Amino acid sequence: MSVKEIISEIKCKIDAAGGLKHVYFVACGGSKAAIFPGLYLLQSEAKSFGATTYTSNEFVHAAPKELDSRCIAVICSLKATPETVEAVKTANAAGAVTIAMTGSTETGMAQVGQYVVTYSNGDDQVYSDSNQANALRIGFELLNQFEGYEKYETAMEAYRYIDEIVAEGKEKCLPAARE
């Protein structure tokens, strides 16, 4: 299921619950840094709902009181650290809609997330399908489907150029990498 399809299905659920009120981005370590683009986009552009970030352990032990069926939790971990798997379970138990972003469909997060977005990683990473790119893609889809985001088409078009830009940058800036 594509991110666009996932958000479309989520929108039906959230609308039936009374409308989207908040999106939580949850992770730890490098994954927390990777989800920041999606968070920043929503904090800057969303007009009708809020967005916040939590570390996985903080989310488990001090979950926000407003976490319920009108919330989406985007929870990210490449290899499904135990506290991040628990964060998905915490969001599920509160009635929130969960999107587990992870490196494989075989991880513990993929097993407990309501929706799963696997992302490219490692030496042969496809940057337009990385955790950073997918966090941002989720943000753009939320803005577009919930608020009719006017810059959506331009943003989606830009994804076509990410891998080319990264390859060109590596070629120019990392000549030793070619050897």
N, C-alpha and C positions, 0 to 999 in steps of 0.2 A: 504494500500500500504506500503510495507516495505521500509526502508531507501535505500536499494540497488536499488529497483525499482524506487524510487523517483529520486535518483541521475542519474540513467540511462535515465529517461525521460528528466531531466534537461539538461543532457549532449547533447542530440539531439538539444534542443533549443539553448543552448549556442554555440555549434559548428556552427549552422546555422547563428548565430549573429557575428561570427568571432573568437570565442574561449574565454575561461575563462580568465579574467584579475584580478579579485579580489573577495574575500569572506569577508563579514562583519558579525561579531558576535555582536548582539545588545541585551541588556537587562539592568535591573537595580537590585540593591540589591543582594540577594542570587542567583538569576538567572544569574546575570552577573558572579558571582564566579563559578557557575556550568558550564558555557559554555567555561571557560578558557581552559580546556584540549583540546578541538577541535581547538581553536585558537593557542595554543602553538604547537600542532602537525603540523598544516599547516605552521606556521612561521618557524618551525625547518626543515621541510621536503619538502615542496613544492618548485619545481624548476622553474615552468613556470607561477605562479600567486602569488599574495600577499594576506595577511590576516591582518585584523585590527579589533579592538573592539571599540565600542561606548556605552555610556549610552543611553537609549532610548530617553530621552529628548534632549540630545545633537544631536542625529541622526535626530530628527525631526526639530530642529531649526538651525542646522549647518550641513546639509547633505553634504557628500563629493561630490565635483563637478564631479568626474569620475563615479558616480553611474548611471548605465545604463543597457542595455540588456545583457551586457557581465559580469554582476556582480550577485552574489548570496548573499542574506541577510538571515542569520540564526538568527531568532529573538525569544527570549525565555521569557516566563512568565507563572508561574504556573496558576494563576487565571486571567491573562490578564489585568494587570494594564492599565489604560487609556492611559498613555504615550507610553506604549509598543504597544498597538493596533494602535496608531497613527504612530509609527515607521514602522509597517507593511504597512500601507497605504502610507507612504512617499516613501518607497522602491518600492511599486507597481506603484505609480505615476511616478517614475523615469524610469520605465521600467525594473527594476531588477527582478530576480526570487526570490520569497520569500518562506522560509520554516519557518512556525510558529510552534515552539516547545512549547507545553502547556500541562496542566494537564488533559484536557478533551476536547472532540470534541464539547462541548457545549459553550466554551468560545468565547468571542469576537474575539480573535486571530484566532481561528479555522474558524470563519466565514469570515475573510478577507485574510487569508494566501492562497497563491496559492497551497502550499503543507502543510500538517499538520502532525507533529510527536507528538503523545501524549506519555507521559512518566509516569512511575510508581512513586508514591509519597505517603507519609503518613506513618502510623504505620506499615503497612504490605508491605512496599516498596520492590520491586524486584530490587536489585541494578544493575543487568545487563541490566535493562531497565529504569534506572533513567535518569534524565536530563544530568548529567555528562557523563554517558555511551553513551547516544545518541548523544551528541555533539561530542564526540570522534569518534563514529561510522560514523557520517556524514563526519568527517575529513578523516577517513580511506577510505571511499567510494570515496570521491572526489580525494584523492591521487591515488587510484587504477584506477578509471575509466578515469581520465584525464591524468595520468602520468604512469600508469602501475606499481604501487608501489610494490617493491620487497618483502616487509615484510607484505603484506596484509593477506595472508593465516594464518601466525603465529598470527597476531593480532586478526583475526576473531576466531581462535581456543581459544585464551585466554578468550574470552567472556564466554565460557563454564564453567570457573572456578571462576568467580567473586562472585557469590552468595555463593558458598562453602567457599571461602576465608573469606568473610564477616561474615558468620555464625560461622566459626571457631574462628575468631578474637573476636567476641562478647562472645563466650563461654569462651575463655581464659582470656579476658581482662575485661569483665563485668559480674562477677559471680552473682552479685545482680540482674542482668536483668533476670536471670532464675527463680527467686522467684516470 
